[in-house]
Amino acid sequence: MGALFGTNGIRGLANVDLTPEFAAKVGVSVGTFFDGGEMVVGSDARCTSPMLLSAVISGLTSAGCKVYNAGMAPTPTIQYTVKKQGVDGGIVITASHNPPEYNGIKVLAGDGVEISREEEKVVEKIFFEETFRRVKWDQVKEPSILEGVIEDYLASVTKHIEVEAVRERRFKVVVDPANGVGSLTLPRFLHSLGCKVYVINAELDGRFPSRPPEPRPENLGELAKTVKALGADLGVALDGDADRAIFVDETGNIHWGDKTFALIAKFFLMKNPKSTIVTPISSSSIIKDVVDEYGGSLVFTKVGSVDVSHKMKELKAILGGEENGGVFYAPHIPVRDGTMTTGLILNIMAESGKKLSELLSDLPVYFIKKSNVKCPNELKGKVMERVSSEFEGLPKETVDGIKAFFPNGSAVLIRPSGTEPAIRIYAEAKSEDEVNDLVRKYAALLERVIREASAI
């Protein structure tokens, strides 16, 4: 039996891997898994999302599901809607940060969190064995349209914000939603908090013409320049489905998600000492340093928002975060959410009276760099075996890929991507030169090992 699910849902090239036929088959498999229950569906703004959403709805209704269509909205908005509506589950059509030619399918449980890895395997078994639930013609239910989805979601996020304190500061904020669905929520949320809001790359466009949908520093030059030019307090860059946020401080410096998550964790632990913080192994040591200093307990997971959410549920943890800008705040919903994350950062800025650059300068300093090396999926296992031998004698963590810790405090994590034919490199060090050297060294190593493995 093959595999459908990767690190974060089902992903592939739209109309190549993810055809309407494929999506309909996934829909009926998910409908069978939920025994013909009530389902909320929605999508991002990719060009192929309407096509795939229609196919998934067909599959779900074939299995007897009652489908409620939330339409185009950020992934966390649809996740919250599943929870609020009290339905059995949901599906989101999105490929998150992947390039525009990709699309994907996320399957949600009744609490809005993606189904567990074990439940993914059950859906896969139904899909490949074709043990579908099919209802008679007169039991096929007509889908319904859900109204007020974004309003309900924003009301929930706002409950966790010190609204008057933020309004008093009258923050000036620049938003870059990358032509994605975040433009439907974040600017509106900020306006409601009395912020002066400027939006670049706001028009919904599934081709992502302004910048790639992944908010990496090399993609955010326009945002950084705009923040400086306008004298803004903050810049916020979202990914394609708005569940992640990367921040630019008032000086135009772009900060990885580790640093802003460490700031959120610090202020959270100051008010909630001895709390458990959940983060993937790909996170920087800055998280561990902060959690140790402020008396919390840190739990590592595999890379993937599914793993963070389920570990938080298991431990009843309130806060989790990823190095890519994903922050999970369980009092709202334990999934990553770019709008909620922005609200938490504004809370801290309002409460402290400090600028973002000042707040971040108080944290430990690590230089972090990420890179990808293309690698055919079928070679990933062989390549990782070969790479492992390079770290003999070093302290290692192997919960996901291989993370090696060097005596001088630097570290490197090498792990196969669960969504693309690539191997990812995450490096951190106390100096920029050293982190650049680490990435160059291990990218060259991977390229050599992949060439050798390809030749066998």
One Martini backbone bead per residue (centre of mass of N, CA, C, O) as a GRO file, in nm:
protein
  456
    1MET     BB    1   0.096   0.035   0.022
    2GLY     BB    2   0.074   0.355  -0.002
    3ALA     BB    3   0.115   0.717   0.014
    4LEU     BB    4  -0.040   1.032   0.084
    5PHE     BB    5   0.094   1.150   0.334
    6GLY     BB    6   0.273   1.397   0.474
    7THR     BB    7   0.370   1.632   0.686
    8ASN     BB    8   0.118   1.820   0.537
    9GLY     BB    9  -0.061   1.630   0.401
   10ILE     BB   10  -0.160   1.653   0.068
   11ARG     BB   11   0.077   1.664  -0.205
   12GLY     BB   12   0.104   1.831  -0.537
   13LEU     BB   13   0.061   1.846  -0.862
   14ALA     BB   14  -0.155   2.013  -1.036
   15ASN     BB   15  -0.306   1.803  -1.269
   16VAL     BB   16  -0.111   1.548  -1.201
   17ASP     BB   17  -0.150   1.440  -0.909
   18LEU     BB   18  -0.397   1.651  -0.862
   19THR     BB   19  -0.679   1.544  -0.962
   20PRO     BB   20  -1.012   1.518  -0.975
   21GLU     BB   21  -1.014   1.212  -0.936
   22PHE     BB   22  -0.835   1.205  -0.687
   23ALA     BB   23  -1.004   1.400  -0.507
   24ALA     BB   24  -1.263   1.229  -0.509
   25LYS     BB   25  -1.130   0.983  -0.374
   26VAL     BB   26  -1.054   1.128  -0.118
   27GLY     BB   27  -1.339   1.218  -0.041
   28VAL     BB   28  -1.464   0.929  -0.010
   29SER     BB   29  -1.259   0.836   0.201
   30VAL     BB   30  -1.325   1.050   0.414
   31GLY     BB   31  -1.630   0.995   0.425
   32THR     BB   32  -1.590   0.705   0.527
   33PHE     BB   33  -1.430   0.769   0.784
   34PHE     BB   34  -1.691   0.963   0.877
   35ASP     BB   35  -1.962   0.813   0.806
   36GLY     BB   36  -2.129   1.047   0.666
   37GLY     BB   37  -2.086   1.318   0.783
   38GLU     BB   38  -2.010   1.632   0.890
   39MET     BB   39  -1.868   1.892   0.666
   40VAL     BB   40  -1.600   2.117   0.629
   41VAL     BB   41  -1.510   2.341   0.362
   42GLY     BB   42  -1.207   2.474   0.189
   43SER     BB   43  -0.988   2.746   0.055
   44ASP     BB   44  -0.765   2.881  -0.127
   45ALA     BB   45  -0.624   3.093  -0.409
   46ARG     BB   46  -0.569   2.889  -0.604
   47CYS     BB   47  -0.630   2.808  -0.927
   48THR     BB   48  -0.707   2.486  -0.841
   49SER     BB   49  -0.908   2.490  -0.596
   50PRO     BB   50  -1.195   2.478  -0.717
   51MET     BB   51  -1.161   2.206  -0.857
   52LEU     BB   52  -1.084   2.035  -0.601
   53LEU     BB   53  -1.326   2.109  -0.426
   54SER     BB   54  -1.545   1.990  -0.607
   55ALA     BB   55  -1.435   1.699  -0.598
   56VAL     BB   56  -1.445   1.656  -0.291
   57ILE     BB   57  -1.748   1.704  -0.260
   58SER     BB   58  -1.834   1.468  -0.434
   59GLY     BB   59  -1.709   1.248  -0.256
   60LEU     BB   60  -1.855   1.314   0.009
   61THR     BB   61  -2.152   1.287  -0.098
   62SER     BB   62  -2.122   0.991  -0.192
   63ALA     BB   63  -2.084   0.910   0.129
   64GLY     BB   64  -2.320   1.105   0.278
   65CYS     BB   65  -2.239   1.387   0.322
   66LYS     BB   66  -2.258   1.691   0.490
   67VAL     BB   67  -2.187   2.000   0.329
   68TYR     BB   68  -1.985   2.287   0.428
   69ASN     BB   69  -1.913   2.591   0.263
   70ALA     BB   70  -1.652   2.834   0.336
   71GLY     BB   71  -1.459   2.876   0.116
   72MET     BB   72  -1.248   3.140   0.101
   73ALA     BB   73  -0.972   3.082   0.332
   74PRO     BB   74  -0.798   3.045   0.585
   75THR     BB   75  -0.705   2.772   0.744
   76PRO     BB   76  -0.770   2.866   1.045
   77THR     BB   77  -1.060   2.944   0.978
   78ILE     BB   78  -1.159   2.659   0.905
   79GLN     BB   79  -1.077   2.524   1.167
   80TYR     BB   80  -1.259   2.694   1.350
   81THR     BB   81  -1.527   2.623   1.206
   82VAL     BB   82  -1.534   2.327   1.275
   83LYS     BB   83  -1.547   2.370   1.579
   84LYS     BB   84  -1.798   2.564   1.596
   85GLN     BB   85  -2.005   2.372   1.433
   86GLY     BB   86  -1.981   2.064   1.533
   87VAL     BB   87  -1.848   1.873   1.346
   88ASP     BB   88  -1.670   1.596   1.232
   89GLY     BB   89  -1.517   1.765   0.992
   90GLY     BB   90  -1.251   1.839   0.739
   91ILE     BB   91  -1.149   2.037   0.440
   92VAL     BB   92  -0.844   2.157   0.283
   93ILE     BB   93  -0.743   2.354   0.007
   94THR     BB   94  -0.384   2.329   0.017
   95ALA     BB   95  -0.013   2.434  -0.015
   96SER     BB   96   0.063   2.685   0.125
   97HIS     BB   97   0.410   2.743   0.048
   98ASN     BB   98   0.396   2.642  -0.217
   99PRO     BB   99   0.404   2.659  -0.524
  100PRO     BB  100   0.154   2.724  -0.765
  101GLU     BB  101   0.161   2.421  -0.897
  102TYR     BB  102   0.053   2.346  -0.627
  103ASN     BB  103  -0.132   2.120  -0.410
  104GLY     BB  104  -0.386   2.036  -0.145
  105ILE     BB  105  -0.487   1.811   0.140
  106LYS     BB  106  -0.671   1.865   0.435
  107VAL     BB  107  -0.748   1.683   0.736
  108LEU     BB  108  -1.011   1.720   0.975
  109ALA     BB  109  -1.118   1.726   1.275
  110GLY     BB  110  -1.366   1.831   1.499
  111ASP     BB  111  -1.140   2.043   1.636
  112GLY     BB  112  -0.955   2.136   1.363
  113VAL     BB  113  -0.750   1.927   1.369
  114GLU     BB  114  -0.551   1.734   1.235
  115ILE     BB  115  -0.521   1.434   1.175
  116SER     BB  116  -0.367   1.171   1.263
  117ARG     BB  117  -0.136   0.946   1.167
  118GLU     BB  118  -0.323   0.703   1.213
  119GLU     BB  119  -0.567   0.817   1.052
  120GLU     BB  120  -0.423   0.843   0.783
  121LYS     BB  121  -0.391   0.535   0.744
  122VAL     BB  122  -0.693   0.476   0.720
  123VAL     BB  123  -0.744   0.647   0.469
  124GLU     BB  124  -0.541   0.498   0.291
  125LYS     BB  125  -0.676   0.222   0.301
  126ILE     BB  126  -0.938   0.306   0.168
  127PHE     BB  127  -0.816   0.418  -0.093
  128PHE     BB  128  -0.654   0.156  -0.193
  129GLU     BB  129  -0.903  -0.056  -0.137
  130GLU     BB  130  -1.190   0.068  -0.198
  131THR     BB  131  -1.378   0.098   0.083
  132PHE     BB  132  -1.657   0.239   0.014
  133ARG     BB  133  -1.900   0.469   0.088
  134ARG     BB  134  -2.232   0.432  -0.055
  135VAL     BB  135  -2.509   0.602  -0.157
  136LYS     BB  136  -2.803   0.659  -0.245
  137TRP     BB  137  -2.947   0.886  -0.450
  138ASP     BB  138  -3.155   0.986  -0.205
  139GLN     BB  139  -2.880   1.044   0.002
  140VAL     BB  140  -2.780   1.287  -0.141
  141LYS     BB  141  -2.642   1.582  -0.027
  142GLU     BB  142  -2.668   1.914  -0.027
  143PRO     BB  143  -2.478   2.168  -0.027
  144SER     BB  144  -2.365   2.432   0.188
  145ILE     BB  145  -2.346   2.768   0.278
  146LEU     BB  146  -2.126   2.961   0.464
  147GLU     BB  147  -2.170   3.225   0.686
  148GLY     BB  148  -1.951   3.434   0.869
  149VAL     BB  149  -1.663   3.310   0.909
  150ILE     BB  150  -1.466   3.551   0.949
  151GLU     BB  151  -1.612   3.692   1.181
  152ASP     BB  152  -1.597   3.458   1.387
  153TYR     BB  153  -1.292   3.428   1.389
  154LEU     BB  154  -1.213   3.722   1.476
  155ALA     BB  155  -1.364   3.712   1.744
  156SER     BB  156  -1.185   3.492   1.870
  157VAL     BB  157  -0.910   3.628   1.854
  158THR     BB  158  -0.989   3.896   2.011
  159LYS     BB  159  -1.029   3.761   2.298
  160HIS     BB  160  -0.685   3.746   2.320
  161ILE     BB  161  -0.686   4.064   2.331
  162GLU     BB  162  -0.559   4.380   2.431
  163VAL     BB  163  -0.732   4.611   2.291
  164GLU     BB  164  -0.684   4.884   2.439
  165ALA     BB  165  -0.374   4.871   2.449
  166VAL     BB  166  -0.338   4.864   2.142
  167ARG     BB  167  -0.499   5.120   2.064
  168GLU     BB  168  -0.318   5.327   2.216
  169ARG     BB  169  -0.064   5.282   2.015
  170ARG     BB  170  -0.117   5.306   1.714
  171PHE     BB  171  -0.018   5.113   1.507
  172LYS     BB  172   0.212   5.057   1.238
  173VAL     BB  173   0.122   4.832   0.965
  174VAL     BB  174   0.269   4.587   0.751
  175VAL     BB  175   0.124   4.383   0.491
  176ASP     BB  176   0.216   4.044   0.350
  177PRO     BB  177   0.012   3.797   0.178
  178ALA     BB  178   0.102   3.699  -0.114
  179ASN     BB  179  -0.184   3.689  -0.260
  180GLY     BB  180  -0.346   3.575  -0.024
  181VAL     BB  181  -0.591   3.493   0.225
  182GLY     BB  182  -0.482   3.699   0.443
  183SER     BB  183  -0.634   3.952   0.316
  184LEU     BB  184  -0.917   3.868   0.464
  185THR     BB  185  -0.801   3.920   0.781
  186LEU     BB  186  -0.556   4.091   0.892
  187PRO     BB  187  -0.636   4.383   0.818
  188ARG     BB  188  -0.907   4.376   0.969
  189PHE     BB  189  -0.795   4.316   1.248
  190LEU     BB  190  -0.611   4.569   1.272
  191HIS     BB  191  -0.830   4.781   1.242
  192SER     BB  192  -0.986   4.687   1.507
  193LEU     BB  193  -0.708   4.786   1.676
  194GLY     BB  194  -0.620   5.080   1.554
  195CYS     BB  195  -0.455   5.044   1.310
  196LYS     BB  196  -0.222   5.132   1.071
  197VAL     BB  197  -0.277   5.009   0.740
  198TYR     BB  198  -0.057   4.831   0.518
  199VAL     BB  199  -0.078   4.686   0.182
  200ILE     BB  200   0.091   4.429   0.016
  201ASN     BB  201   0.007   4.198  -0.195
  202ALA     BB  202  -0.333   4.177  -0.186
  203GLU     BB  203  -0.417   4.041  -0.431
  204LEU     BB  204  -0.584   3.782  -0.540
  205ASP     BB  205  -0.333   3.525  -0.652
  206GLY     BB  206  -0.248   3.195  -0.753
  207ARG     BB  207   0.047   3.285  -0.880
  208PHE     BB  208   0.224   3.465  -0.708
  209PRO     BB  209   0.364   3.745  -0.844
  210SER     BB  210   0.531   3.899  -0.607
  211ARG     BB  211   0.584   3.631  -0.433
  212PRO     BB  212   0.657   3.379  -0.272
  213PRO     BB  213   0.464   3.195  -0.030
  214GLU     BB  214   0.730   3.192   0.122
  215PRO     BB  215   0.853   3.356   0.423
  216ARG     BB  216   1.147   3.449   0.330
  217PRO     BB  217   1.393   3.676   0.347
  218GLU     BB  218   1.447   3.680   0.027
  219ASN     BB  219   1.119   3.766  -0.012
  220LEU     BB  220   1.116   4.052   0.196
  221GLY     BB  221   1.231   4.327   0.085
  222GLU     BB  222   0.978   4.499   0.034
  223LEU     BB  223   0.876   4.501   0.323
  224ALA     BB  224   1.125   4.626   0.462
  225LYS     BB  225   1.122   4.892   0.297
  226THR     BB  226   0.834   4.981   0.378
  227VAL     BB  227   0.873   5.005   0.679
  228LYS     BB  228   1.091   5.224   0.665
  229ALA     BB  229   0.948   5.437   0.481
  230LEU     BB  230   0.688   5.456   0.695
  231GLY     BB  231   0.760   5.411   0.997
  232ALA     BB  232   0.698   5.141   1.110
  233ASP     BB  233   0.647   4.899   1.369
  234LEU     BB  234   0.551   4.669   1.152
  235GLY     BB  235   0.597   4.352   0.987
  236VAL     BB  236   0.388   4.116   0.788
  237ALA     BB  237   0.435   3.778   0.680
  238LEU     BB  238   0.269   3.552   0.481
  239ASP     BB  239   0.144   3.277   0.373
  240GLY     BB  240  -0.074   3.131   0.151
  241ASP     BB  241  -0.275   3.037   0.422
  242ALA     BB  242  -0.212   3.205   0.701
  243ASP     BB  243  -0.049   3.018   0.938
  244ARG     BB  244   0.198   3.218   0.895
  245ALA     BB  245   0.450   3.441   1.063
  246ILE     BB  246   0.664   3.706   0.963
  247PHE     BB  247   0.890   3.950   1.102
  248VAL     BB  248   0.933   4.311   1.100
  249ASP     BB  249   1.101   4.556   1.212
  250GLU     BB  250   1.145   4.904   1.233
  251THR     BB  251   1.443   4.865   1.081
  252GLY     BB  252   1.402   4.603   0.866
  253ASN     BB  253   1.426   4.346   1.018
  254ILE     BB  254   1.438   3.999   0.972
  255HIS     BB  255   1.259   3.731   1.145
  256TRP     BB  256   1.258   3.443   1.259
  257GLY     BB  257   1.038   3.235   1.424
  258ASP     BB  258   1.207   3.168   1.673
  259LYS     BB  259   1.226   3.455   1.792
  260THR     BB  260   0.921   3.525   1.820
  261PHE     BB  261   0.853   3.272   1.983
  262ALA     BB  262   1.042   3.330   2.219
  263LEU     BB  263   0.893   3.587   2.302
  264ILE     BB  264   0.620   3.457   2.359
  265ALA     BB  265   0.728   3.251   2.567
  266LYS     BB  266   0.838   3.448   2.772
  267PHE     BB  267   0.566   3.599   2.841
  268PHE     BB  268   0.410   3.345   2.910
  269LEU     BB  269   0.603   3.242   3.147
  270MET     BB  270   0.574   3.492   3.329
  271LYS     BB  271   0.255   3.407   3.372
  272ASN     BB  272   0.325   3.069   3.318
  273PRO     BB  273   0.475   2.889   3.507
  274LYS     BB  274   0.568   2.557   3.422
  275SER     BB  275   0.514   2.533   3.137
  276THR     BB  276   0.446   2.381   2.830
  277ILE     BB  277   0.656   2.356   2.543
  278VAL     BB  278   0.612   2.315   2.188
  279THR     BB  279   0.860   2.173   1.954
  280PRO     BB  280   1.054   2.123   1.704
  281ILE     BB  281   1.372   2.016   1.616
  282SER     BB  282   1.411   2.276   1.418
  283SER     BB  283   1.456   2.448   1.645
  284SER     BB  284   1.611   2.666   1.819
  285SER     BB  285   1.804   2.721   2.107
  286ILE     BB  286   1.643   2.971   2.199
  287ILE     BB  287   1.408   2.817   2.319
  288LYS     BB  288   1.556   2.665   2.541
  289ASP     BB  289   1.678   2.908   2.685
  290VAL     BB  290   1.405   3.044   2.761
  291VAL     BB  291   1.264   2.809   2.903
  292ASP     BB  292   1.479   2.773   3.120
  293GLU     BB  293   1.483   3.067   3.238
  294TYR     BB  294   1.139   3.058   3.279
  295GLY     BB  295   1.048   2.758   3.390
  296GLY     BB  296   1.005   2.553   3.172
  297SER     BB  297   0.887   2.295   2.941
  298LEU     BB  298   1.044   2.102   2.685
  299VAL     BB  299   0.902   1.970   2.375
  300PHE     BB  300   0.977   1.750   2.124
  301THR     BB  301   0.927   1.710   1.770
  302LYS     BB  302   0.842   1.659   1.488
  303VAL     BB  303   0.811   1.772   1.181
  304GLY     BB  304   0.501   1.927   1.207
  305SER     BB  305   0.193   2.043   1.286
  306VAL     BB  306   0.058   1.780   1.368
  307ASP     BB  307   0.259   1.707   1.598
  308VAL     BB  308   0.219   1.956   1.770
  309SER     BB  309  -0.085   1.947   1.818
  310HIS     BB  310  -0.093   1.653   1.944
  311LYS     BB  311   0.101   1.711   2.176
  312MET     BB  312  -0.068   1.933   2.306
  313LYS     BB  313  -0.316   1.761   2.360
  314GLU     BB  314  -0.178   1.542   2.531
  315LEU     BB  315  -0.047   1.778   2.742
  316LYS     BB  316  -0.216   2.041   2.763
  317ALA     BB  317  -0.095   2.260   2.596
  318ILE     BB  318  -0.086   2.613   2.507
  319LEU     BB  319   0.211   2.623   2.365
  320GLY     BB  320   0.339   2.660   2.027
  321GLY     BB  321   0.625   2.615   1.786
  322GLU     BB  322   0.796   2.732   1.490
  323GLU     BB  323   1.056   2.834   1.277
  324ASN     BB  324   0.838   2.926   1.032
  325GLY     BB  325   0.596   3.096   1.206
  326GLY     BB  326   0.447   2.890   1.382
  327VAL     BB  327   0.165   2.940   1.605
  328PHE     BB  328   0.023   2.785   1.905
  329TYR     BB  329  -0.305   2.870   2.054
  330ALA     BB  330  -0.524   2.699   2.248
  331PRO     BB  331  -0.749   2.903   2.344
  332HIS     BB  332  -0.833   2.903   2.049
  333ILE     BB  333  -0.631   2.697   1.872
  334PRO     BB  334  -0.407   2.411   1.813
  335VAL     BB  335  -0.296   2.605   1.571
  336ARG     BB  336  -0.169   2.762   1.322
  337ASP     BB  337  -0.166   3.143   1.325
  338GLY     BB  338  -0.105   3.449   1.189
  339THR     BB  339  -0.313   3.633   1.335
  340MET     BB  340  -0.267   3.541   1.626
  341THR     BB  341   0.036   3.604   1.631
  342THR     BB  342   0.010   3.907   1.587
  343GLY     BB  343  -0.152   3.959   1.845
  344LEU     BB  344   0.067   3.865   2.047
  345ILE     BB  345   0.280   4.075   1.965
  346LEU     BB  346   0.107   4.327   2.025
  347ASN     BB  347   0.068   4.270   2.321
  348ILE     BB  348   0.368   4.295   2.399
  349MET     BB  349   0.417   4.582   2.293
  350ALA     BB  350   0.197   4.714   2.471
  351GLU     BB  351   0.287   4.614   2.755
  352SER     BB  352   0.601   4.711   2.733
  353GLY     BB  353   0.658   4.969   2.534
  354LYS     BB  354   0.818   4.830   2.305
  355LYS     BB  355   1.007   4.756   2.058
  356LEU     BB  356   1.081   4.492   1.870
  357SER     BB  357   1.391   4.520   1.869
  358GLU     BB  358   1.418   4.533   2.178
  359LEU     BB  359   1.289   4.264   2.252
  360LEU     BB  360   1.489   4.086   2.074
  361SER     BB  361   1.767   4.187   2.203
  362ASP     BB  362   1.712   4.020   2.483
  363LEU     BB  363   1.789   3.776   2.333
  364PRO     BB  364   1.938   3.527   2.226
  365VAL     BB  365   2.204   3.463   1.988
  366TYR     BB  366   2.122   3.335   1.659
  367PHE     BB  367   2.226   3.205   1.360
  368ILE     BB  368   2.005   3.142   1.081
  369LYS     BB  369   1.986   2.875   0.829
  370LYS     BB  370   1.830   2.783   0.517
  371SER     BB  371   1.801   2.484   0.305
  372ASN     BB  372   1.790   2.322  -0.022
  373VAL     BB  373   1.807   1.988  -0.166
  374LYS     BB  374   1.770   1.814  -0.430
  375CYS     BB  375   1.566   1.500  -0.405
  376PRO     BB  376   1.472   1.212  -0.471
  377ASN     BB  377   1.254   1.025  -0.300
  378GLU     BB  378   1.401   0.736  -0.349
  379LEU     BB  379   1.687   0.858  -0.207
  380LYS     BB  380   1.655   0.953   0.088
  381GLY     BB  381   1.734   0.707   0.262
  382LYS     BB  382   2.023   0.664   0.151
  383VAL     BB  383   2.129   0.949   0.211
  384MET     BB  384   2.082   0.950   0.523
  385GLU     BB  385   2.273   0.717   0.585
  386ARG     BB  386   2.531   0.861   0.483
  387VAL     BB  387   2.513   1.117   0.664
  388SER     BB  388   2.530   0.988   0.949
  389SER     BB  389   2.844   0.923   0.934
  390GLU     BB  390   2.931   1.236   0.973
  391PHE     BB  391   2.829   1.225   1.306
  392GLU     BB  392   3.035   1.084   1.454
  393GLY     BB  393   3.055   1.157   1.810
  394LEU     BB  394   2.799   1.324   1.821
  395PRO     BB  395   2.549   1.481   1.934
  396LYS     BB  396   2.208   1.353   1.892
  397GLU     BB  397   1.895   1.393   1.706
  398THR     BB  398   1.624   1.149   1.582
  399VAL     BB  399   1.312   1.230   1.561
  400ASP     BB  400   1.403   1.404   1.285
  401GLY     BB  401   1.637   1.305   1.143
  402ILE     BB  402   1.950   1.498   1.185
  403LYS     BB  403   2.085   1.631   1.490
  404ALA     BB  404   2.375   1.823   1.544
  405PHE     BB  405   2.607   1.891   1.814
  406PHE     BB  406   2.838   2.132   1.885
  407PRO     BB  407   3.072   2.248   2.112
  408ASN     BB  408   3.013   2.571   2.025
  409GLY     BB  409   2.669   2.560   1.983
  410SER     BB  410   2.624   2.448   1.725
  411ALA     BB  411   2.393   2.343   1.452
  412VAL     BB  412   2.251   2.057   1.258
  413LEU     BB  413   1.977   1.990   1.030
  414ILE     BB  414   1.882   1.683   0.859
  415ARG     BB  415   1.594   1.654   0.633
  416PRO     BB  416   1.334   1.525   0.485
  417SER     BB  417   1.092   1.611   0.293
  418GLY     BB  418   0.725   1.581   0.304
  419THR     BB  419   0.653   1.776   0.021
  420GLU     BB  420   0.936   1.738  -0.128
  421PRO     BB  421   1.213   1.687  -0.351
  422ALA     BB  422   1.390   1.716  -0.058
  423ILE     BB  423   1.657   1.846   0.147
  424ARG     BB  424   1.696   1.980   0.463
  425ILE     BB  425   1.859   2.275   0.606
  426TYR     BB  426   1.955   2.346   0.949
  427ALA     BB  427   2.126   2.629   1.083
  428GLU     BB  428   2.338   2.716   1.376
  429ALA     BB  429   2.498   3.015   1.523
  430LYS     BB  430   2.703   3.280   1.665
  431SER     BB  431   2.765   3.327   1.353
  432GLU     BB  432   2.736   3.407   1.023
  433ASP     BB  433   2.980   3.264   0.906
  434GLU     BB  434   2.927   2.985   1.033
  435VAL     BB  435   2.645   2.930   0.913
  436ASN     BB  436   2.735   2.948   0.618
  437ASP     BB  437   2.942   2.718   0.634
  438LEU     BB  438   2.744   2.494   0.711
  439VAL     BB  439   2.563   2.507   0.462
  440ARG     BB  440   2.778   2.464   0.250
  441LYS     BB  441   2.891   2.197   0.351
  442TYR     BB  442   2.610   2.029   0.352
  443ALA     BB  443   2.527   2.083   0.063
  444ALA     BB  444   2.776   1.954  -0.069
  445LEU     BB  445   2.741   1.678   0.058
  446LEU     BB  446   2.461   1.615  -0.055
  447GLU     BB  447   2.528   1.641  -0.355
  448ARG     BB  448   2.734   1.413  -0.355
  449VAL     BB  449   2.554   1.183  -0.242
  450ILE     BB  450   2.335   1.203  -0.462
  451ARG     BB  451   2.518   1.139  -0.701
  452GLU     BB  452   2.610   0.862  -0.597
  453ALA     BB  453   2.324   0.737  -0.567
  454SER     BB  454   2.243   0.777  -0.872
  455ALA     BB  455   2.481   0.585  -0.986
  456ILE     BB  456   2.377   0.300  -0.861
   0.00000   0.00000   0.00000
